[in-house]
Amino acid sequence: MRYNKLIFSVLLLFCVNLLMGQAPKQYTYKVVKSYPHDVNAYTQGLFFHNGFLYESTGQYGLSSLRKVDINTGAVMQINKVARKYFAEGICLFNNKIYQLTWENRQCLIYDVNTFKQTAYLNYNTEGWGLTTDGKYLIMSDGSSTIYFRDPASFMEVRRITVRNNKKEMKYLNELEYINGEIWANVYLENFIVRINPENGTIIGIIDLRNLLPANLRSSKTDVLNGIAYDAKNDRIFVTGKNWPRVYEIVIVEKK
């Protein structure tokens, strides 16, 4: 019996290592529709809720939390974050908006309806991206690590190391939880990675090069950053820092 268990454990370990060593699937995109976006918005976090985009913008002295009409790009509601904070990723959990800060190691908590800050929680890393699987808050800090945190205390429950064919993928930035996967922007890159939340394996890479055409770029245009998912209508939205457009896209596997 012990011998059989040993054989099973070895085979299981072999299968896990084999799976983690597999190259991720490659994807491209098709644009379904584009929408106006405030070119002054240095997008750090994004999610979709009840027909609106909710956006966190960064930079010291310019950081904010916004509710945005997706069709017009108009800011319907705004909370200007204190000048000492550089705002980062956001997510919605139990009618509360959680907003990370980059270097202050504080997560600001707001009422989703009033945008009134009700509390804050501390953490011991930098804050980059934030999303939720409905149970935990899922956070990146610019490394290859993704943290699963308790929403009440922000204490770490577990963590995964994100790898592309066994090589660690660093600079994980804005996050979105989509159909059982973690999707992540990678800072300074024109692609999104699709991550297995159980073991950190990158199972797909979405090539978004040339999404924002050259004629819409300016000296102000910054990097791709911002993923939002409309679960009810199965729509994916992406944008970038100081981009003039938000794009609704569908993902197409490369042949």
C-alpha positions in Angstrom: 0.0 0.0 0.0 2.8 2.4 0.9 4.6 1.5 -2.3 1.4 2.3 -4.4 1.1 5.6 -2.6 4.7 6.5 -3.3 4.2 5.6 -7.0 1.0 7.8 -7.2 2.8 10.7 -5.5 5.7 10.5 -8.0 3.4 10.4 -10.9 1.3 13.3 -9.6 4.5 15.4 -9.1 5.6 14.5 -12.6 2.3 15.5 -14.1 2.3 18.9 -12.2 5.9 19.6 -13.4 5.0 18.7 -16.9 1.9 20.9 -16.9 3.9 23.8 -15.5 6.5 23.4 -18.2 4.0 23.6 -21.1 4.1 26.7 -23.2 1.0 28.9 -22.8 -1.5 29.3 -25.6 -1.1 32.4 -27.7 -4.0 34.7 -28.5 -4.7 37.9 -30.4 -7.8 40.1 -30.4 -10.6 41.7 -32.4 -12.0 45.1 -31.5 -15.8 45.0 -31.0 -16.2 48.6 -30.1 -14.2 51.6 -28.8 -15.3 54.2 -26.3 -14.0 57.6 -25.2 -11.6 57.7 -22.3 -10.2 60.7 -20.4 -6.7 61.2 -21.8 -5.7 62.7 -18.5 -6.6 59.5 -16.6 -3.4 57.6 -15.6 -5.2 54.3 -15.3 -4.1 52.1 -12.4 -7.2 50.0 -11.7 -10.4 49.2 -13.5 -13.6 47.2 -13.0 -17.2 47.1 -14.4 -20.2 47.3 -12.2 -23.9 47.9 -13.0 -23.3 49.4 -16.4 -20.4 51.7 -15.4 -16.6 51.5 -15.4 -15.0 52.2 -12.0 -11.4 53.5 -12.4 -8.5 54.3 -10.1 -6.1 56.9 -11.5 -2.5 57.4 -10.2 0.2 60.0 -9.7 0.8 62.0 -6.6 -1.6 64.9 -6.4 -3.7 63.6 -9.2 -4.9 60.2 -7.9 -8.7 59.6 -7.8 -11.5 57.1 -7.7 -14.0 57.5 -10.5 -17.3 56.2 -11.8 -17.4 56.6 -15.5 -20.1 56.4 -18.2 -18.6 54.0 -20.6 -20.5 55.2 -23.6 -19.5 58.9 -23.2 -16.4 58.7 -21.1 -18.0 61.3 -18.7 -16.9 61.1 -15.1 -20.2 60.6 -13.2 -18.7 60.6 -9.7 -15.2 61.2 -8.3 -13.3 61.1 -5.1 -9.9 62.9 -5.3 -7.4 60.9 -3.2 -5.2 62.8 -0.7 -2.0 64.1 -2.3 0.2 61.8 -0.1 -1.2 58.8 -2.0 -0.3 57.4 -5.4 -3.5 55.3 -6.1 -3.2 51.9 -7.7 -5.5 48.9 -8.3 -9.1 48.6 -7.3 -11.8 46.0 -6.9 -15.4 45.7 -5.6 -16.2 43.3 -2.7 -19.5 43.3 -0.7 -20.4 46.8 -1.8 -17.1 48.1 -0.8 -14.4 49.5 -3.1 -10.9 48.6 -2.1 -8.1 50.8 -3.5 -4.4 50.1 -3.2 -1.7 52.7 -2.8 1.7 52.3 -4.3 4.2 53.1 -1.6 2.0 53.9 1.4 1.2 50.3 2.1 -2.4 51.2 2.8 -5.6 49.9 1.1 -8.3 52.6 1.2 -11.9 51.3 1.6 -15.0 53.2 0.2 -18.8 52.8 0.1 -19.5 51.9 -3.5 -22.5 54.2 -3.6 -21.3 57.4 -1.8 -17.5 57.0 -2.5 -17.1 58.0 1.2 -13.9 56.4 2.7 -15.0 54.2 5.6 -11.7 52.5 6.6 -8.2 51.5 5.5 -6.1 48.4 5.9 -2.4 47.9 6.0 -0.1 45.6 4.1 3.7 45.1 3.9 4.5 45.3 0.2 4.0 47.8 -2.6 0.5 47.9 -4.0 0.0 47.4 -7.8 -3.0 45.4 -9.0 -6.2 44.2 -7.2 -9.1 42.0 -8.0 -11.3 39.4 -6.3 -12.6 35.8 -6.9 -15.6 36.5 -4.6 -13.9 35.0 -1.6 -10.5 36.7 -1.3 -8.8 39.9 -2.5 -6.1 39.1 -5.0 -3.2 41.4 -5.2 0.0 42.0 -7.1 3.0 44.1 -5.9 5.1 44.4 -9.1 6.9 41.1 -8.6 6.1 37.6 -9.8 4.0 37.0 -6.6 0.2 37.2 -6.4 -1.3 37.3 -2.9 -4.7 36.1 -1.7 -5.8 38.3 1.2 -8.6 38.2 3.7 -11.1 41.1 2.9 -11.7 41.8 6.5 -8.1 42.0 7.8 -6.1 42.1 4.5 -3.9 39.4 6.0 -2.3 37.0 3.5 -4.0 33.7 3.2 -1.8 32.2 0.5 0.3 33.2 -2.4 1.4 31.9 -5.8 4.4 32.6 -8.0 3.5 33.3 -11.6 5.6 31.4 -14.2 5.8 31.3 -17.9 7.1 27.8 -18.9 8.9 27.6 -15.5 10.4 31.1 -15.8 9.1 33.7 -13.3 7.0 36.5 -14.8 7.7 39.8 -13.0 6.1 43.2 -13.1 2.6 41.9 -12.7 0.3 44.9 -12.6 -3.4 45.5 -13.0 -5.5 42.4 -12.4 -9.0 41.1 -13.3 -10.6 37.8 -12.3 -12.4 36.3 -15.4 -14.1 32.9 -15.5 -11.9 31.3 -13.0 -8.6 32.8 -14.3 -6.5 35.8 -13.2 -5.8 38.1 -16.0 -2.8 40.5 -15.5 -1.2 43.4 -17.3 2.6 43.2 -17.3 4.2 46.6 -16.8 5.8 48.0 -19.9 4.5 45.1 -22.1 1.8 45.0 -24.7 0.2 41.8 -23.6 -2.0 40.3 -21.0 -1.3 37.0 -19.2 -3.9 34.5 -18.2 -3.0 32.8 -14.9 -4.1 29.6 -13.3 -5.0 30.8 -9.7 -4.2 27.5 -8.2 -0.5 27.2 -9.1 0.5 30.4 -10.9 1.0 28.8 -14.3 0.5 31.2 -17.2 -1.9 29.3 -19.5 -2.4 32.0 -22.1 -0.8 35.2 -23.5 -2.9 37.8 -25.3 -1.0 39.9 -27.8 -2.4 43.4 -27.8 0.2 45.2 -29.9 -1.2 48.0 -32.1 -4.5 48.1 -30.1 -4.2 51.9 -29.8 -3.3 53.0 -33.4 -0.5 55.4 -34.1 -2.8 58.3 -35.1 -4.3 58.3 -31.5 -1.0 58.3 -29.8 0.7 61.5 -28.4 3.6 62.4 -26.2 1.3 61.8 -23.3 0.4 58.2 -24.2 1.7 55.7 -21.7 1.5 51.9 -21.4 -1.3 49.4 -21.7 -3.0 49.0 -18.3 -6.5 48.3 -17.3 -8.8 45.3 -17.6 -12.5 45.2 -16.8 -15.0 42.3 -17.2 -18.8 42.6 -17.6 -19.7 39.2 -16.4 -23.4 39.6 -17.2 -22.8 40.3 -20.9 -19.5 38.5 -21.2 -17.6 41.7 -22.4 -13.9 42.5 -21.9 -12.7 46.1 -21.8 -9.0 47.2 -21.9 -7.3 50.5 -21.9 -4.0 52.2 -21.0 -2.5 55.0 -19.0 -3.5 58.4 -20.6 -5.2 56.6 -23.5 -8.0 58.4 -25.4 -10.0 55.2 -25.8 -11.3 52.1 -24.0 -11.6 49.0 -26.2 -14.2 46.2 -26.0 -12.4 43.2 -27.4 -12.9 39.5 -28.1 -10.0 37.1 -27.7 -9.0 34.9 -30.7 -6.6 32.0 -30.4 -3.6 32.2 -32.8 -3.3 29.3 -35.3 
